[in-house]
Amino acid sequence: MEQRRAVHVVTGASGGVGRSIAEALLRSGDGVVVIDVAPAGWLDHAASDGGPRGAGIVGDAGDAEVLSAAIEQARELGELRGWVNNAAVFRDAWLHEAGSAGVLDIVDAILRPTVAGASAALDEFLRTGARGSIVNVSSHQAQRAVRGALPYAVAKAAIEGLTRAMAVDYGPRGIRTNAVALGSIVTERYVRHVEGLDVASRAAMERQIAHLHPLGRPGEAEEVANTVSFLLSDAASFVNGAVLPVDGGRAAQGLDPEER
């Protein structure tokens, strides 16, 4: 019996880290379905002699109909084996200004796509009996909050809790769930922010970023993609419930005024 191509769904992959992840998976020979609110035009060239290997779904990664369409597309390309919950919302808020309702709305916007995506992937894995893999994208902020970004820290901490709970609940079914906790990564959004600064502010930010990351620099999207590809692969077959920092040592470093 011919083995069907492995297919992965990657959310938030029209650009940035998500695109790098999807491109890495395509290079490995697997199929990819991208979900994003913006079209993933770069997928137009994702084909092989055996036919298309990539497809894009435009829509909200937390919407049930969008997720259903992605599952259907994955079935056309092969068999769903992996799911990457990367879609993100960046909205800062102070609790005393936004209030509990405002903060919870932002938390929901960040958290819902990951919970909904994990559920959709899980349903398909259980239906087919695939020993699937889910990778959730978290942040160093899940453990070390940044002032003014309370909703983001809350949502990412919940995503890491979800990762561990799913690993325990569905590991016995052969389904692995892991997460990557990112430091500062160079993306289009990062570049736009830096380019919008004046010369002095840009230099100050670059010094601070270098200081925060013991490797002395921000990460590259491809470095995240390599780690996610590993977690999805059989090479990580005994890795389950892990939250792997991809942050150049940022989470390991204890900043202190007496450092030498």
C-alpha positions in Angstrom: 0.0 0.0 0.0 1.4 3.4 -1.0 2.2 5.6 1.9 0.5 9.0 1.7 2.5 12.2 1.9 2.7 13.8 5.4 0.9 17.1 5.5 1.3 19.8 8.1 -1.0 22.8 8.8 0.8 26.0 9.8 -1.2 29.0 11.1 -0.1 32.6 10.7 2.2 31.7 7.8 1.7 34.4 5.1 5.1 35.8 6.4 7.5 35.9 9.3 8.2 32.9 11.5 5.2 31.0 10.1 6.3 31.3 6.5 9.8 30.1 7.4 8.3 27.0 9.2 6.1 26.2 6.2 9.0 26.7 3.7 11.2 24.3 5.8 8.5 21.7 5.8 8.1 22.0 2.0 11.8 21.6 1.5 11.7 18.4 3.4 9.2 17.0 0.9 6.1 17.2 3.1 2.8 19.0 2.2 1.7 22.2 3.9 -1.6 24.0 4.4 -1.2 27.6 5.5 -3.9 29.5 7.4 -3.7 33.3 7.6 -5.9 36.3 7.5 -3.6 37.5 4.6 -3.0 35.5 1.4 0.2 33.4 1.3 1.1 34.4 -2.2 4.5 32.7 -1.9 2.7 29.3 -1.9 2.0 29.7 -5.6 5.4 28.2 -6.4 5.0 25.3 -3.9 4.6 22.5 -6.3 6.5 19.3 -7.4 6.4 16.8 -10.3 3.8 14.9 -8.3 1.5 17.9 -8.1 0.8 20.7 -5.6 2.3 20.3 -2.2 1.1 23.5 -0.6 -2.3 25.3 -0.2 -3.5 28.4 1.5 -6.6 29.1 3.4 -7.5 32.8 4.0 -9.2 33.3 7.3 -9.1 33.4 11.1 -7.2 30.5 12.6 -9.7 30.4 15.5 -12.7 30.0 13.2 -14.2 26.5 13.0 -15.2 26.8 9.3 -11.7 28.0 8.4 -10.1 25.1 10.3 -12.5 22.6 8.6 -11.5 23.9 5.2 -7.8 23.5 6.2 -8.4 19.9 7.2 -10.2 19.1 3.9 -7.3 20.6 2.0 -4.8 18.6 4.0 -6.7 15.4 3.1 -6.4 16.3 -0.6 -2.6 16.7 -0.3 -2.0 13.6 1.8 -2.5 12.7 5.5 -2.3 15.2 8.3 0.6 14.5 10.5 1.5 17.8 12.1 0.0 21.1 13.2 1.8 24.3 14.1 -0.2 26.9 16.1 1.8 30.1 15.2 -0.9 32.7 14.5 -0.5 35.6 16.9 -2.1 38.9 17.9 0.1 41.7 19.4 -2.1 44.0 21.5 -0.8 45.6 24.7 -3.0 46.7 27.5 -2.9 47.9 31.1 -5.4 46.0 33.3 -6.3 49.3 35.1 -7.2 50.9 31.8 -8.7 48.2 29.7 -10.4 46.5 32.6 -11.0 42.8 33.0 -13.3 42.5 30.0 -10.9 44.3 27.7 -8.0 42.2 28.8 -9.9 39.0 28.5 -10.9 39.9 24.9 -7.3 40.3 24.0 -6.3 37.0 25.8 -9.1 35.3 23.9 -7.9 36.7 20.6 -4.4 35.3 21.3 -5.4 32.0 22.9 -8.4 30.9 20.8 -6.5 30.1 17.6 -4.1 27.8 19.5 -6.9 26.0 21.4 -9.1 25.7 18.3 -6.2 24.6 16.1 -5.1 22.0 18.6 -8.6 20.6 18.8 -9.0 20.4 15.0 -5.7 18.6 14.7 -6.5 16.3 17.5 -9.9 15.3 16.0 -8.2 14.5 12.7 -5.4 12.5 14.3 -7.9 10.5 16.3 -10.0 9.9 13.2 -7.1 8.6 11.1 -5.1 7.0 13.9 -2.1 9.0 12.9 0.7 9.5 15.5 0.5 13.2 15.0 2.5 16.1 16.4 1.4 19.5 17.5 3.8 22.4 18.1 2.5 25.6 19.8 4.4 28.8 19.5 4.9 30.5 22.8 7.2 33.3 24.1 9.8 34.1 26.8 7.0 36.3 28.1 5.1 33.3 29.3 7.6 33.0 32.2 9.0 36.6 32.3 6.4 39.3 31.8 7.2 42.5 29.9 5.6 45.7 31.4 2.4 46.7 29.6 2.0 43.4 27.8 -0.1 41.6 30.4 -2.6 40.0 28.1 0.1 38.5 25.9 1.9 37.1 28.9 -1.3 35.5 30.3 -2.2 34.0 26.9 1.2 32.6 26.3 1.4 31.1 29.8 -2.0 29.4 29.1 -0.6 28.0 25.8 2.3 26.4 27.7 -0.2 24.9 30.2 -2.2 23.6 27.3 0.9 22.1 25.8 1.7 20.1 28.9 -1.9 19.0 29.5 -2.4 17.8 26.0 0.9 15.9 26.1 -0.4 14.1 29.2 -3.9 13.5 27.9 -3.1 12.3 24.4 0.5 11.0 24.7 -1.1 7.5 25.3 -2.7 7.8 21.9 0.6 8.5 20.3 0.0 12.2 19.8 2.8 14.5 20.9 2.4 18.1 21.9 5.3 20.5 22.4 6.0 24.2 22.3 8.7 26.6 21.4 9.2 29.7 23.5 10.7 32.4 21.4 13.0 35.3 22.2 13.3 38.3 19.9 13.2 37.1 16.3 13.9 39.1 13.2 10.7 39.3 11.1 9.1 41.9 8.9 7.4 43.3 12.0 10.7 43.5 13.9 12.4 45.2 10.9 9.6 47.7 10.5 9.8 48.6 14.2 13.6 49.1 14.0 13.4 51.2 10.8 10.8 53.5 12.4 13.3 54.5 15.1 15.7 57.4 14.9 19.4 56.7 14.8 20.0 57.0 18.5 16.9 55.0 19.5 17.8 52.3 17.0 21.4 52.0 18.3 20.0 51.8 21.9 17.6 49.1 21.0 20.2 47.0 19.2 22.5 47.3 22.3 19.6 46.2 24.5 18.6 43.3 22.3 22.3 42.1 22.3 22.4 42.4 26.1 19.2 40.5 26.6 20.3 37.5 24.5 23.5 35.9 25.7 24.3 35.0 22.0 24.5 38.7 21.5 21.8 39.0 18.8 18.2 38.4 17.9 17.2 35.1 16.3 16.4 34.4 12.7 13.1 32.9 11.6 14.9 30.0 9.9 16.4 29.1 13.3 12.9 28.7 14.7 11.8 26.8 11.7 14.6 24.3 12.1 13.5 23.6 15.7 9.9 23.3 14.9 10.7 20.9 12.0 12.6 18.8 14.4 9.8 18.6 16.9 7.4 17.6 14.2 9.7 14.9 12.9 10.3 11.3 14.0 13.7 12.4 15.3 11.7 13.9 18.2 9.5 10.8 18.7 10.2 10.7 22.5 9.8 14.5 23.0 6.4 15.2 24.5 5.2 18.1 26.8 8.4 20.1 26.3 8.6 23.9 26.1 11.8 24.4 24.3 13.3 27.9 24.5 14.5 29.2 21.1 15.8 32.5 22.5 19.6 32.5 22.4 19.7 32.0 26.2 17.4 34.9 27.0 15.3 33.0 29.5 18.4 31.5 31.2 19.9 34.8 31.9 19.5 36.6 35.2 20.0 40.3 34.6 21.5 41.9 37.7 23.0 45.4 38.4 26.1 43.6 39.9 26.8 41.5 36.9 30.5 41.4 35.8 
